[in-house]
Amino acid sequence: MSSTGLIVDRGLEGVVVGSTLLSNVEGKIGRLTYRGYDIDDLAPNATFEEIVHLLLFGQLPTSDELDHLKREISTRRMLPEPLIDGMRRSPKTAWPMDVLRTVASGLALFSPVNRVGEHVSDAHTAIELIAKMPTILAAWDRIRRDLDPIEPRNDLSQAANFLYMRTGKMPAEIEAKALDTYLVLLADHSYNASTFSARVTASTRADIYAAVTAALATLEGDLHGGAASAAFNTLLSVGSPDRAEIYVRDALGRGERIMGMGHREYRVRDPRARHLEAKAKELSAYRGDSRWYEIARALEEASNKVLKETKPDKSIYANVDFYTAPLLADLGMPGDEFTCMFACGRIAGWSAHILEQLGDNRLIRPQATYEGPPPGPFVPIGSRPTTAH
């Protein structure tokens, strides 16, 4: 409570600030739905392209609608050459999210504007951003390794094409399916921090490029999209499954969090974690190297064991970031690119939320409680103290 007697919720936890038709997070029962479809049904059965259609157009596509959407995505994957050149001239040590945010914003330079500088913000612009986001990441992944970017193919799914652009090789079906499931699971999550940031930006009537850039900037922090990279760093620190309990006891003893464990909304296990864990386990078996998956499992079990000892009435569960770490690692991705991969899925939800905001807009302008000094007279500079306080 503030000094004025008003109740202040600094994190807006439980505060309703808007409405949406796009997704619903029911934290108490651990359910996530996209436009009424349960993620438990979508994850094993729908492709990312189907989810894009669902979020942008309001319904799952027919075969013809899906074919049309796939063609549009595939024809929009190429990046403008000046943006590729800009990446080539960037330091190889540049943080991948900095590159992704900068280049995604740069796409606006190649989009027409009206007489007051506004870009068209519609479903087709959204599809362009959805199509190009993985291309930016794959191109930077190769450039930073002193390799030439590989042009996208128009006969592959979004997931398979991304994996192809990283390596130049056709991915195995199990790899493409694992990444596709990941993209489906990450596509939207109601008013999460980056989506809210995008909607705030769009509420000023800024265009979709500006709003997506704001979302990318918000995603970068390790309390949001950066958590998967932090979770992977934890797996690296643990090193082997038999060290998981020791690591947890030491970390909790220092008052540190186990990254990827616990969620602001879910009071039970994140429904996305089950599907990611299954894919991570399946992928590790395919590769014949289950190191990352086994460390993750041991770490989740150890976290629950140690917490039960110290707080018997408490439970902690894996969130979406926890099993993202072994999954993306087994797909050959370096840990500092995990947040970028998050963006390649969430761009579908961001775009849909931005269009929803623009379609029924009101400037988002919350209030703040002032806690500073009371009003007082202005003191001329000659009358101010000569030494600093």
Secondary structure, 3 states (H helix, E strand, C coil): CCCCCCCCCCCCCCCCCCCCCCEEEECCCCEEEECCEEHHHHHHHCCHHHHHHHHHHCCCCCHHHHHHHHHHHHHCCCCCHHHHHHHHCCCCCCCHHHHHHHHHHHHHHHCCECCCCCECCCHHHHHHHHHHHHHHHHHHHHHCCCCCCCCCCCCCCHHHHHHHHHHCCCCCHHHHHHHHHHHHHHCCCCCCHHHHHHHHHHHCCCCHHHHHHHHHHHHCCCCCCCHHHHHHHHHHHHCCHHHHHHHHHHHHHCCCCCCCECCCCCCCCCHHHHHHHHHHHHHHHHHCCCHHHHHHHHHHHHHHHHHHHHCCCCCCCECHHHHHHHHHHHCCCCHHHHHHHHHHHHHHHHHHHHHHHHHCCCCCCCCCCCCCCCCCCCCCHHHCCCCCC
